[in-house]
Amino acid sequence: MELIRAAEIMSSHPEHARLPHDPEYGFGAAFIADHFCPILEAAIPIVDLGFMHADAVYDVVSVSRGAFFRLEQHQERFARACEKIRVRNPFDGEQEANILHEIVARAGLRDAYVWWTVTRGNPPMGRNEMVDPDKFENRFYAFATPFVFIFDDEQRARGVDLIISRDRIRIPPRAVDPTAKNFCWLDMQMALFEAGSAGAEWAVLTDEEGYLAEATGANIFAIIEGTVVTPDSGCLEGITRQSTIDLCEELNIPVVSRRLHVSELENAEEVFMTTTAGSIMPARSVDGKYICSHGGAGETSIRLHNLYWEKRWDGWDATPVRYELAGN
Ligand SMILES: Cc1ncc(COP(=O)(O)O)c(C=O)c1O
């Protein structure tokens, strides 16, 4: 089965063409605390603890063919993340959604990467105030840019080369809760450099006992004896991960979330990753060894990838962007 060349379609199909927009928003649009601005003018205070201490939660939703995918689920996950790290979103769900619609609309994007955060904000100055989460002025920022795939059509079609990091483990959940999508990326980023040094393209991290947690910025799946398996803990509850589980159920492919030990990858029939900025991303090798004997992406991974895009462009859990908000 041929992989749907989603990036090529986005750059050539008329239903993906960018809408008229103020040229100032050519690179994208941002919302900074209380105002909209072109992304290249967006700036944050240097003392915001989101920047200084990675003290923030965020989320990313995508837009394709003019509609958000699973916007409500992303917003619900984000609200739970805010609670978990004890920040107060200055905006309610409806106001937040309006901001997300408007940044996409201002930039006229029909395929967009839409990111937003609430940070701890500037540190309070009073005595003993650092111990009280209510003393911080939490801040909201968001931006929308043209959609980017972390792996292009050619890489997804042939399958990407992975390593299992030996140098790093995923930050343990008791240290930083991975289900609250957060700014602490150094474990995952260092693992990526390890992958690069090993001639690979991406990295997967385990916990201390060798159970798979997640890949850098993505969830990990393996197909073992015909069952699609993904870790049930130590990772973000990815929206694309859940969408993939839903697709498996629709296709009557057995699927389970459970602990998954790295040693089980020896017998995996296929391996793939999932994330908003990449959809379903087949792998062809792990630690330099091909997973499928033909040395390419697995058939089921490609099938899931293709169904994901077909369904999305058919209106699956879609929220049409309210372009009229841009006043164009
Ligand atoms: C650490 C981590 N795991 C998994 C994911 C995938 O989540 P989603 O499918 O909701 O984008 C992400 C997305 O950025 C991530 O940062």
The ligand as an SDF file (V2000), in Angstrom:
LIG
                    3D

 16 16  0  0  0  0  0  0  0  0999 V2000
    6.1380   13.9350   25.2090 C   0  0  0  0  0  0  0  0  0  0  0  0
    5.0460   13.7730   24.2130 C   0  0  0  0  0  0  0  0  0  0  0  0
    4.4420   12.5820   24.0610 N   0  0  0  0  0  0  0  0  0  0  0  0
    3.4600   12.3900   23.1550 C   0  0  0  0  0  0  0  0  0  0  0  0
    3.0390   13.4120   22.3190 C   0  0  0  0  0  0  0  0  0  0  0  0
    1.9340   13.1710   21.3240 C   0  0  0  0  0  0  0  0  0  0  0  0
    0.7250   13.7550   21.7540 O   0  0  0  0  0  0  0  0  0  0  0  0
   -0.3990   14.2480   20.7410 P   0  0  0  0  0  0  0  0  0  0  0  0
   -0.7530   13.0620   19.9090 O   0  0  0  0  0  0  0  0  0  0  0  0
   -1.5140   14.7000   21.6090 O   0  0  0  0  0  0  0  0  0  0  0  0
    0.2000   15.3400   19.9290 O   0  0  0  0  0  0  0  0  0  0  0  0
    3.6370   14.6710   22.4470 C   0  0  0  0  0  0  0  0  0  0  0  0
    3.2200   15.7880   21.5840 C   0  0  0  0  0  0  0  0  0  0  0  0
    3.8670   16.8010   21.5140 O   0  0  0  0  0  0  0  0  0  0  0  0
    4.6550   14.8660   23.4120 C   0  0  0  0  0  0  0  0  0  0  0  0
    5.2550   16.0580   23.5820 O   0  0  0  0  0  0  0  0  0  0  0  0
  1  2  1  0
  2  3  1  0
  2 15  2  0
  3  4  2  0
  4  5  1  0
  5  6  1  0
  5 12  2  0
  6  7  1  0
  7  8  1  0
  8  9  2  0
  8 10  1  0
  8 11  1  0
 12 13  1  0
 12 15  1  0
 13 14  2  0
 15 16  1  0
M  END
$$$$
